[in-house]
Amino acid sequence: MLYLDHAAATQLRPEAREAMEPFLGGIFGNPSGIHAESRRARAGIDDARERIAALLGAEHPLDVVFTSGGTESVNLGVKGPVLAGGPAASLVTTAIEHEAVLASAAALERVDRKATVVAVDGLGRVDPGDVALAVDGSTRVVSVMTANNETGVVQPVAKVAAAVRAAGERVLVHTDAVQAALSQAVTLDALDVDAVSVSSHKVGGPKGAGVLVLRPGIDLEPVLHGGGQELGRRSGTPDVAAIVGMAAALEVAAAQRDGLRRLLDSERDTFEERVTRTVPGAAVTGSGVDRLSQHAHLRFPGIDAETLLIRLDGAGLAASAGSACHSGAVRPSHVLRAMGMTEAEARECVRFTFGWTTRVGDGAAAADIVASCAEALL
Ligand SMILES: Cc1ncc(COP(=O)(O)O)c(C=O)c1O
């Protein structure tokens, strides 16, 4: 099986599995307790917190908030400061964000907070000037993703941050770095942001863990209320094993990032070049703009993406249409619609995402499978 759906989920890295092992059996205490069993669990969390603080550029380990994944990190990073900012505080975000952000924006609107959604250009890029124009005196959070999960198009987050800070003093910049974290450095300083959300299972860690890393002193209304864990910012007994596995996965990802990026650039480019050469009309989305090394998003005019995906699956290649269809309903992607594609065009697009298990030759092998499956449908 050629697995080209790393943007949906990645295999667990052996280093993460090994790090988790003691916490799946022997070390089982609740990390909030006083006794030795609890202290052993807490030591695992404390160690993971310190390592993740260093990896993502937090000033202090306590600026790292553990969550249940990318969705929860984003909910906390987007809604938390707006809800803590009083009745007039508002959000500015973009039309191509993941549903975690856009549904958070809608939830804020339901409690009478303003949420402004900024459009993108035909290549799926956000213009920092447009974001700055949307900022006003009420804006508390600006959330712009580091790179898009469907197209892989990298957003000018640091430029957005500079532009909006010039426009409004109270503005916090949050970025959803869930997809970018595999192949890019997503520290607070590298992105010049105040808050960054990352998910474990996109970088070779287990599912069900995520992190929101903050600049010091950011006031957040929690999304989950309860026992006051994570300094009151995220209640609930943490999944120690998943957190420890996430720290190990992020560490390996950082250590291998440069080499992996070179491999992915080469395999992805070979793949795109061969597919566009052999399949009539096939076109790369966002061609010519800065994209994540692992993403190839293509439109196959005249071919229904779902039919192609079923054929590819039969031929041993796993890919997907846009974001994973959680509800089973295949909807035309809001990202592609925001870029100006028609619904019919959006239904002709397939996302192929390489990852840490990609090997030399995968790009060419995948292209040959895509070419033969697509040809049969034309
Ligand atoms: C850009 C982006 N943000 C957030 C999420 C949600 O992350 P999780 O699956 O860990 O909840 C995803 C998942 O696909 C994503 O691609």
The ligand as an SDF file (V2000), in Angstrom:
LIG
                    3D

 16 16  0  0  0  0  0  0  0  0999 V2000
   -5.2290   22.5150    9.6910 C   0  0  0  0  0  0  0  0  0  0  0  0
   -5.8740   21.6070   10.6900 C   0  0  0  0  0  0  0  0  0  0  0  0
   -6.2960   22.1180   11.8540 N   0  0  0  0  0  0  0  0  0  0  0  0
   -6.8670   21.3480   12.8030 C   0  0  0  0  0  0  0  0  0  0  0  0
   -7.0600   20.0040   12.6100 C   0  0  0  0  0  0  0  0  0  0  0  0
   -7.6840   19.1790   13.6900 C   0  0  0  0  0  0  0  0  0  0  0  0
   -6.7130   18.4000   14.3540 O   0  0  0  0  0  0  0  0  0  0  0  0
   -7.1270   17.1000   15.1870 P   0  0  0  0  0  0  0  0  0  0  0  0
   -7.4730   16.0470   14.1930 O   0  0  0  0  0  0  0  0  0  0  0  0
   -5.9210   16.7490   15.9970 O   0  0  0  0  0  0  0  0  0  0  0  0
   -8.2920   17.4720   16.0490 O   0  0  0  0  0  0  0  0  0  0  0  0
   -6.6540   19.4250   11.3970 C   0  0  0  0  0  0  0  0  0  0  0  0
   -6.8840   17.9960   11.1250 C   0  0  0  0  0  0  0  0  0  0  0  0
   -6.9140   17.5620   10.0020 O   0  0  0  0  0  0  0  0  0  0  0  0
   -6.0330   20.2510   10.4110 C   0  0  0  0  0  0  0  0  0  0  0  0
   -5.6130   19.7640    9.2460 O   0  0  0  0  0  0  0  0  0  0  0  0
  1  2  1  0
  2  3  1  0
  2 15  2  0
  3  4  2  0
  4  5  1  0
  5  6  1  0
  5 12  2  0
  6  7  1  0
  7  8  1  0
  8  9  2  0
  8 10  1  0
  8 11  1  0
 12 13  1  0
 12 15  1  0
 13 14  2  0
 15 16  1  0
M  END
$$$$
